[in-house]
Amino acid sequence: MVTEEYKQLSYSDVGMACGFQVRAKTEAEVMKHAKTHAAEAHGLKEISADTEKKIKAAIKTVSADVPAKK
């Protein structure tokens, strides 16, 4: 196992009553998944600039153990 760092977002950290959580290698990937989820699950076609700032501020860096690459 190898420990790697990821960016993680939980919608609950932004004040949303939603259990959505995403973990990805970059902030850009997290935002892409968050926007897709907002559109598909909540019908939001756009995320306001203020909400995007809140989301980015809520993204945390976490460590996770992953299998070592062979």
C-alpha positions, -999 to +999 in steps of 0.1 A: +000+000+000+011+035-007-003+067+009-014+093-016-029+128-013-063+136-027-087+166-028-120+158-011-154+176-010-185+168+010-216+188+001-225+188+037-193+209+043-209+236+021-242+235+040-261+213+016-284+186+029-269+161+006-246+131+012-226+136-019-188+133-014-161+132-040-124+126-039-100+132-068-064+140-075-070+177-083-093+205-073-103+209-110-115+172-110-134+177-078-151+208-092-160+189-124-177+161-104-194+186-081-209+205-111-220+173-127-237+161-095-254+195-090-268+193-125-279+156-124-291+153-088-303+188-081-312+202-115-287+231-112-275+241-146-250+266-132-232+272-099-230+308-089-196+324-084-203+327-047-213+291-044-182+281-064-160+300-039-177+282-010-171+249-026-135+256-033-130+268+003-145+235+015-122+212-005-098+195+019-066+176+012-068+141+026-045+110+026-057+076+014-039+043+012-040+028-023-026-003-037+010+001-050+013+002-088+031-028-103 
